[in-house]
């Protein structure tokens, strides 16, 4: 370790030597947490204003701090701010620049506050805002799917179980299922926004502060419902981050299922959909290829979303109260999941709204595989009064007959079906057509 004197004036009074180079590398987080700069400055402004109002620091100092912080924000917005790794994180970078602007009075900003409650507040605000932004992106994709649902409400396609043709449905019903999944994703984010909206500021390092602070003022100024009640919980809780990551991962899972179906439907074997050139790529060797790479990437990136959730839960699982430096690892997976799911939502939307659906091929596919067999069994129950198990057996025999002849169910002669069940009559043809039997 170098024997140079410590230069970090933010916390270096206890230390004689500077951190080892590797210690500096493992400790620094500015390249990740600089994304919190807006929240950090907003939180610091609210804290400084409160300190002045409460008489904890002179009002003129409070005003100078607020003015200086607004200048720092302007510099960052303009790209003029230099983020320094030697200052570790966004909090110390902002405070150091503030000192350069207004002098030693900047040191009063950290009165009655720790980086522990500061980062917990910043992070909650960031996740709260990110949740609202994702809510809007999900709703936009949901609108696209709902438009397609209405457009294709009468277009017949095969419904699948076990990836085998099961019963005739419509493309509208199929796409509507994903719109409902997305609606649940929205409700998860909305519920998270309620739980997250408690303010940690004022908890200080872990045990509060002896200064006569007004936590209600800062909570209200930052858009929180109220302060968090337990100071230990305030600085150490990251369940909101894990919940956000779960919401992202679950949304990704839903998108991945849709992406998988797009991939299948785009094959010549299905031929249900053609993606626009804007959302496809080619092959470096096979000129005929048109690959659904955007859908494949959405499917693949879901693994990152799941991995980020597991990472967060692993970090949290053994932490004692209150703050531990392990929590420095909480932001990168959250930022990455936000970026990833935002990209996936926009990619799926772009693919779906520009795709061509081949409804004639879907209808043709629905007419294969005897998808009206269940409707036939139900007709035997409702019209002839057969017990369902007997109707199931009769239907199976009729399907086997059609399979042997290589024809559709509706192409069987009435006498052929009566040979299996003598009470069958002409009304049976009412349910054998996929257009009439669709759900």
PAMARRO-364386 format. One line per field, with one value per residue (C-alpha): residue in one letter; residue number from 0; y, z, x. Coordinates in nm, 2 decimals, m for minus. Example, Ala and Ser with C-alpha at 12.3 -4.5 7.8 and 13.67 -1.06 7.14 Angstrom:
PAMARRO-364386
residu: c(A/S);
num: c(0/1);
Y: c(m0.45/m0.11);
Z: c(0.78/0.71);
X: c(1.23/1.37);
This chain:
PAMARRO-364386
residu: c(X/X/X/X/X/X/X/X/X/X/X/X/X/X/X/X/X/X/X/X/X/X/X/X/X/X/X/X/X/X/X/X/X/X/X/X/X/X/X/X/X/X/X/X/X/X/X/X/X/X/X/X/X/X/X/X/X/X/X/X/X/X/X/X/X/X/X/X/X/X/X/X/X/X/X/X/X/X/X/X/X/X/X/X/X/X/X/X/X/X/X/X/X/X/X/X/X/X/X/X/X/X/X/X/X/X/X/X/X/X/X/X/X/X/X/X/X/X/X/X/X/X/X/X/X/X/X/X/X/X/X/X/X/X/X/X/X/X/X/X/X/X/X/X/X/X/X/X/X/X/X/X/X/X/X/X/X/X/X/X/X/X/X/X/X/X/X/X/X/X/X/X/X/X/X/X/X/X/X/X/X/X/X/X/X/X/X/X/X/X/X/X/X/X/X/X/X/X/X/X/X/X/X/X/X/X/X/X/X/X/X/X/X/X/X/X/X/X/X/X/X/X/X/X/X/X/X/X/X/X/X/X/X/X/X/X/X/X/X/X/X/X/X/X/X/X/X/X/X/X/X/X/X/X/X/X/X/X/X/X/X/X/X/X/X/X/X/X/X/X/X/X/X/X/X/X/X/X/X/X/X/X/X/X/X/X/X/X/X/X/X/X/X/X/X/X/X/X/X/X/X/X/X/X/X/X/X/X/X/X/X/X/X/X/X/X/X/X/X/X/X/X/X/X/X/X/X/X/X/X/X/X/X/X/X/X/X/X/X/X/X/X/X/X/X/X/X/X/X/X/X/X/X/X/X/X/X/X/X/X/X/X/X/X/X/X/X/X/X/X/X/X/X/X/X/X/X/X/X/X/X/X/X/X/X/X/X/X/X/X/X/X/X/X/X/X/X/X/X/X/X/X/X/X/X/X/X/X/X/X/X/X/X/X/X/X/X/X/X/X/X/X/X/X/X/X/X/X/X/X/X/X/X/X/X/X/X/X/X);
num: c(0/1/2/3/4/5/6/7/8/9/10/11/12/13/14/15/16/17/18/19/20/21/22/23/24/25/26/27/28/29/30/31/32/33/34/35/36/37/38/39/40/41/42/43/44/45/46/47/48/49/50/51/52/53/54/55/56/57/58/59/60/61/62/63/64/65/66/67/68/69/70/71/72/73/74/75/76/77/78/79/80/81/82/83/84/85/86/87/88/89/90/91/92/93/94/95/96/97/98/99/100/101/102/103/104/105/106/107/108/109/110/111/112/113/114/115/116/117/118/119/120/121/122/123/124/125/126/127/128/129/130/131/132/133/134/135/136/137/138/139/140/141/142/143/144/145/146/147/148/149/150/151/152/153/154/155/156/157/158/159/160/161/162/163/164/165/166/167/168/169/170/171/172/173/174/175/176/177/178/179/180/181/182/183/184/185/186/187/188/189/190/191/192/193/194/195/196/197/198/199/200/201/202/203/204/205/206/207/208/209/210/211/212/213/214/215/216/217/218/219/220/221/222/223/224/225/226/227/228/229/230/231/232/233/234/235/236/237/238/239/240/241/242/243/244/245/246/247/248/249/250/251/252/253/254/255/256/257/258/259/260/261/262/263/264/265/266/267/268/269/270/271/272/273/274/275/276/277/278/279/280/281/282/283/284/285/286/287/288/289/290/291/292/293/294/295/296/297/298/299/300/301/302/303/304/305/306/307/308/309/310/311/312/313/314/315/316/317/318/319/320/321/322/323/324/325/326/327/328/329/330/331/332/333/334/335/336/337/338/339/340/341/342/343/344/345/346/347/348/349/350/351/352/353/354/355/356/357/358/359/360/361/362/363/364/365/366/367/368/369/370/371/372/373/374/375/376/377/378/379/380/381/382/383/384/385/386/387/388/389/390/391/392/393/394/395/396/397/398/399/400/401/402/403/404/405/406/407/408/409/410/411/412/413/414/415/416/417/418/419/420/421/422/423/424/425/426/427/428/429/430/431/432/433/434/435/436/437/438);
Y: c(0.00/0.35/0.56/0.88/1.08/1.03/1.30/1.22/1.51/1.37/1.09/1.08/1.22/0.88/0.75/0.81/0.62/0.64/0.33/0.07/0.09/m0.22/m0.10/0.22/0.02/m0.21/0.08/0.33/0.34/0.67/0.50/0.33/0.56/0.88/0.80/0.91/1.27/1.42/1.24/1.32/1.69/1.71/1.53/1.76/2.07/1.95/1.87/2.20/2.39/2.20/2.27/2.64/2.64/2.45/2.69/2.41/2.60/2.98/3.05/3.24/2.92/2.71/2.95/2.94/2.56/2.54/2.79/2.60/2.27/2.41/2.52/2.17/2.02/2.26/2.17/1.80/1.86/2.05/1.78/2.01/1.82/1.60/1.29/1.19/0.83/0.94/1.08/0.74/0.81/1.06/1.20/1.30/1.42/1.66/1.78/1.83/2.04/2.23/2.33/2.45/2.68/2.82/2.74/2.58/2.65/2.34/2.14/2.23/2.03/1.70/1.81/1.56/1.33/1.02/0.87/0.58/0.76/0.98/0.69/0.50/0.82/0.87/0.51/0.50/0.81/0.66/0.33/0.52/0.72/0.43/0.23/0.51/0.52/0.14/0.17/0.40/0.18/m0.12/0.07/0.18/m0.18/m0.29/m0.03/m0.18/m0.53/m0.42/m0.25/m0.58/m0.77/m0.56/m0.58/m0.96/m1.05/m1.26/m1.42/m1.79/m1.96/m2.28/m2.26/m2.48/m2.70/m2.89/m2.69/m2.92/m2.78/m2.80/m2.59/m2.31/m1.96/m1.62/m1.43/m1.15/m1.38/m1.50/m1.15/m1.03/m1.29/m1.10/m0.77/m0.91/m1.03/m0.68/m0.54/m0.75/m0.62/m0.27/m0.35/m0.49/m0.16/0.04/m0.16/m0.12/0.26/0.26/0.05/0.24/0.58/0.62/0.85/0.72/1.07/1.16/0.81/0.93/0.64/0.41/0.56/0.90/1.23/1.46/1.77/1.90/1.80/1.80/1.46/1.54/1.85/1.66/1.36/1.60/1.80/1.48/1.35/1.08/0.99/1.00/0.92/0.56/0.49/0.26/0.41/0.08/m0.04/0.29/0.27/m0.11/m0.20/m0.29/m0.51/m0.24/m0.29/m0.67/m0.61/m0.38/m0.65/m0.91/m0.68/m0.64/m1.01/m1.11/m0.86/m1.00/m1.35/m1.24/m1.07/m1.37/m1.60/m1.36/m1.34/m1.72/m1.73/m1.46/m1.67/m1.98/m1.80/m1.65/m1.99/m2.12/m2.42/m2.20/m1.90/m1.71/m1.38/m1.18/m0.93/m0.61/m0.56/m0.30/m0.57/m0.85/m0.93/m1.13/m1.41/m1.36/m1.68/m1.77/m1.50/m1.62/m1.58/m1.33/m1.38/m1.26/m1.15/m0.87/m1.14/m1.37/m1.10/m1.02/m1.39/m1.40/m1.08/m1.22/m1.43/m1.11/m0.99/m1.31/m1.30/m0.95/m1.05/m1.35/m1.13/m0.88/m1.16/m1.32/m0.99/m0.93/m1.28/m1.27/m0.90/m0.80/m0.47/m0.19/m0.06/m0.28/m0.20/m0.50/m0.27/m0.09/m0.38/m0.30/m0.04/m0.19/m0.48/m0.23/0.01/m0.28/m0.43/m0.10/m0.04/m0.40/m0.42/m0.07/m0.19/m0.51/m0.34/m0.10/m0.38/m0.60/m0.30/m0.22/m0.58/m0.62/m0.29/m0.34/m0.72/m0.88/m1.15/m1.42/m1.49/m1.72/m1.95/m1.94/m2.05/m2.32/m2.44/m2.44/m2.67/m2.92/m3.13/m3.19/m2.89/m2.91/m3.25/m3.10/m2.91/m3.25/m3.41/m3.13/m3.16/m3.53/m3.43/m3.14/m3.27/m3.65/m3.65/m3.88/m3.88/m3.69/m3.98/m4.18/m3.87/m3.84/m4.21/m4.17/m3.85/m4.03/m4.30/m4.05/m3.86/m4.19/m4.26/m3.91/m3.96/m4.29/m4.13/m3.83/m3.58/m3.32/m3.40/m3.20/m3.40/m3.73/m3.86/m3.86/m4.24/m4.29/m4.10/m4.28/m4.61/m4.50/m4.35/m4.41/m4.10/m3.85/m3.63/m3.36/m3.10/m3.23/m3.04/m2.71/m2.76/m2.93/m2.61/m2.42/m2.09/m2.20/m2.38/m2.11/m1.98);
Z: c(0.00/m0.08/0.22/0.07/0.30/0.25/0.03/0.06/0.28/0.29/0.53/0.56/0.90/1.07/0.81/0.76/0.44/0.11/m0.01/m0.21/m0.58/m0.59/m0.29/m0.48/m0.79/m0.59/m0.38/m0.65/m0.78/m0.97/m1.31/m1.20/m0.96/m1.15/m1.30/m0.97/m1.01/m1.06/m0.75/m0.55/m0.62/m0.56/m0.23/m0.13/m0.21/0.00/0.29/0.27/0.26/0.57/0.75/0.69/0.79/1.11/1.20/1.20/0.96/0.87/0.61/0.40/0.39/0.30/0.01/m0.10/m0.10/m0.30/m0.55/m0.59/m0.63/m0.91/m1.08/m1.04/m1.20/m1.49/m1.55/m1.55/m1.79/m2.03/m2.01/m1.85/m1.52/m1.47/m1.27/m1.06/m0.96/m0.66/m0.51/m0.51/m0.58/m0.70/m0.36/m0.30/m0.66/m0.62/m0.28/m0.39/m0.69/m0.46/m0.24/m0.55/m0.63/m0.29/m0.06/0.28/0.35/0.13/0.43/0.61/0.36/0.52/0.86/1.00/0.71/0.62/0.28/0.40/0.41/0.12/m0.12/0.01/m0.07/m0.41/m0.51/m0.41/m0.61/m0.91/m0.89/m0.84/m1.15/m1.35/m1.25/m1.39/m1.71/m1.76/m1.68/m1.98/m2.21/m2.12/m2.17/m2.52/m2.62/m2.47/m2.69/m2.99/m2.90/m2.83/m3.17/m3.33/m3.11/m3.25/m3.61/m3.60/m3.38/m3.64/m3.80/m3.72/m3.62/m3.43/m3.06/m2.92/m2.62/m2.61/m2.93/m3.10/m3.27/m3.01/m3.08/m3.32/m3.17/m3.33/m3.37/m3.17/m2.87/m2.89/m2.89/m2.62/m2.39/m2.40/m2.35/m2.02/m1.92/m1.97/m1.76/m1.47/m1.53/m1.50/m1.17/m1.02/m1.10/m0.97/m0.64/m0.61/m0.65/m0.34/m0.12/m0.23/m0.15/0.20/0.26/0.43/0.46/0.82/0.93/0.90/0.93/1.11/1.44/1.33/1.43/1.74/1.52/1.52/1.16/1.00/0.81/0.70/0.52/0.32/0.25/0.11/m0.09/m0.26/m0.34/m0.07/0.13/0.46/0.63/0.69/1.06/1.15/1.09/1.06/0.80/0.62/0.54/0.48/0.30/m0.07/m0.11/m0.33/m0.57/m0.57/m0.63/m0.92/m1.06/m1.03/m1.21/m1.49/m1.51/m1.51/m1.78/m1.97/m1.94/m2.09/m2.37/m2.42/m2.47/m2.73/m2.90/m2.91/m3.09/m3.33/m3.41/m3.47/m3.67/m3.89/m4.01/m4.35/m4.16/m3.98/m4.22/m3.99/m3.99/m4.19/m4.00/m4.17/m4.30/m4.03/m3.76/m3.93/m4.02/m4.29/m4.31/m4.39/m4.60/m4.69/m4.91/m4.87/m4.50/m4.31/m3.95/m3.66/m3.46/m3.27/m3.13/m3.06/m2.87/m2.66/m2.58/m2.49/m2.29/m2.06/m1.92/m1.81/m1.64/m1.44/m1.36/m1.23/m0.99/m0.87/m0.82/m0.60/m0.39/m0.34/m0.23/0.02/0.16/0.44/0.53/0.89/0.98/0.90/0.60/0.45/0.15/m0.02/m0.10/m0.35/m0.58/m0.58/m0.85/m1.15/m1.19/m1.14/m1.40/m1.64/m1.60/m1.66/m1.98/m2.10/m2.04/m2.19/m2.51/m2.52/m2.49/m2.77/m2.99/m2.95/m3.02/m3.33/m3.46/m3.38/m3.53/m3.86/m3.90/m4.17/m4.04/m4.29/m4.17/m4.47/m4.36/m4.00/m4.12/m4.33/m4.03/m3.80/m4.05/m4.00/m3.70/m3.63/m3.40/m3.39/m3.22/m2.88/m3.03/m3.17/m2.83/m2.67/m2.93/m2.85/m2.48/m2.53/m2.82/m2.76/m2.39/m2.39/m2.09/m2.17/m2.14/m2.39/m2.62/m2.59/m2.70/m2.99/m3.11/m3.10/m3.32/m3.57/m3.58/m3.64/m3.93/m4.09/m4.03/m4.22/m4.51/m4.51/m4.49/m4.26/m4.01/m4.20/m4.51/m4.36/m4.48/m4.23/m4.27/m4.18/m3.85/m3.78/m3.81/m3.49/m3.31/m3.47/m3.32/m3.49/m3.73/m3.99/m3.71/m3.64/m3.93/m3.75/m3.52/m3.75/m3.94/m3.77/m3.84/m3.65/m3.37/m3.29/m2.94);
X: c(0.00/0.12/0.22/0.09/m0.14/m0.51/m0.66/m1.03/m1.15/m1.50/m1.41/m1.03/m0.97/m0.95/m0.69/m0.32/m0.27/m0.46/m0.65/m0.46/m0.51/m0.72/m0.92/m0.99/m1.11/m1.34/m1.47/m1.55/m1.91/m1.94/m1.94/m2.27/m2.44/m2.39/m2.73/m2.87/m2.75/m3.09/m3.23/m2.92/m2.94/m3.31/m3.27/m2.98/m3.18/m3.48/m3.24/m3.06/m3.39/m3.51/m3.19/m3.23/m3.60/m3.53/m3.25/m3.00/m2.78/m2.81/m3.07/m2.81/m2.60/m2.90/m2.98/m2.61/m2.61/m2.94/m2.81/m2.48/m2.66/m2.87/m2.55/m2.41/m2.73/m2.69/m2.33/m2.42/m2.71/m2.48/m2.21/m1.96/m1.93/m1.63/m1.70/m1.40/m1.33/m1.12/m1.44/m1.60/m1.97/m2.23/m2.28/m1.92/m1.87/m2.17/m2.06/m1.70/m1.81/m2.04/m1.75/m1.56/m1.85/m1.95/m1.66/m1.65/m2.02/m2.08/m1.97/m2.29/m2.50/m2.42/m2.54/m2.79/m2.74/m2.54/m2.46/m2.67/m3.00/m2.89/m2.84/m3.15/m3.36/m3.20/m3.24/m3.61/m3.68/m3.50/m3.69/m4.02/m3.97/m3.84/m4.15/m4.37/m4.18/m4.21/m4.58/m4.62/m4.41/m4.61/m4.94/m4.82/m4.75/m5.08/m5.26/m5.09/m5.20/m5.55/m5.57/m5.46/m5.71/m6.00/m5.86/m5.84/m6.13/m6.29/m5.98/m5.97/m5.65/m5.57/m5.53/m5.26/m5.18/m4.85/m4.78/m5.04/m5.35/m5.62/m5.93/m6.01/m5.98/m5.93/m5.60/m5.77/m5.83/m5.47/m5.32/m5.56/m5.41/m5.08/m5.25/m5.39/m5.05/m4.91/m5.20/m5.08/m4.73/m4.87/m5.05/m4.73/m4.55/m4.84/m4.84/m4.47/m4.50/m4.73/m4.50/m4.18/m4.31/m4.18/m3.88/m3.56/m3.41/m3.35/m3.25/m2.89/m2.64/m2.88/m3.01/m3.15/m2.99/m3.00/m3.07/m3.43/m3.49/m3.83/m3.86/m4.22/m4.09/m3.83/m4.06/m4.33/m4.08/m3.95/m4.30/m4.31/m4.62/m4.44/m4.10/m4.00/m4.07/m3.78/m3.44/m3.26/m3.50/m3.48/m3.11/m3.09/m3.42/m3.37/m3.68/m3.82/m3.52/m3.58/m3.95/m3.87/m3.64/m3.91/m4.15/m3.90/m3.82/m4.19/m4.26/m3.96/m4.10/m4.43/m4.26/m4.03/m4.34/m4.47/m4.13/m4.11/m4.45/m4.34/m4.03/m4.24/m4.50/m4.24/m4.11/m4.22/m4.36/m4.61/m4.63/m4.86/m4.66/m4.41/m4.20/m4.11/m3.76/m3.71/m3.74/m3.55/m3.19/m3.02/m2.76/m2.40/m2.40/m2.76/m2.91/m3.27/m3.27/m3.49/m3.43/m3.65/m3.35/m3.53/m3.77/m3.48/m3.29/m3.60/m3.62/m3.25/m3.24/m3.50/m3.22/m3.04/m3.36/m3.39/m3.01/m3.04/m3.32/m3.12/m2.81/m3.00/m3.16/m2.82/m2.67/m2.95/m3.00/m2.74/m2.70/m2.73/m2.88/m2.81/m2.61/m2.34/m2.12/m2.26/m2.55/m2.33/m2.41/m2.78/m2.79/m2.62/m2.87/m3.16/m3.03/m2.95/m3.30/m3.46/m3.26/m3.32/m3.69/m3.74/m3.56/m3.76/m4.09/m4.02/m3.88/m4.19/m4.41/m4.22/m4.24/m4.61/m4.74/m4.54/m4.60/m4.82/m5.05/m5.14/m5.49/m5.56/m5.28/m5.40/m5.75/m5.60/m5.40/m5.70/m5.88/m5.60/m5.55/m5.93/m5.95/m6.33/m6.32/m6.40/m6.70/m6.82/m6.79/m6.98/m7.25/m7.29/m7.34/m7.57/m7.78/m7.78/m7.74/m7.43/m7.21/m6.89/m6.66/m6.87/m6.89/m6.51/m6.48/m6.73/m6.55/m6.21/m6.35/m6.49/m6.16/m5.97/m6.21/m6.14/m5.77/m5.77/m5.96/m5.74/m6.03/m6.17/m6.44/m6.70/m6.61/m6.73/m7.07/m7.35/m7.39/m7.02/m7.06/m7.39/m7.20/m7.02/m7.32/m7.66/m7.83/m7.61/m7.81/m7.75/m7.72/m7.37/m7.23/m7.32/m7.02/m6.77/m6.66/m6.38/m6.55/m6.86/m6.69/m6.42/m6.40);
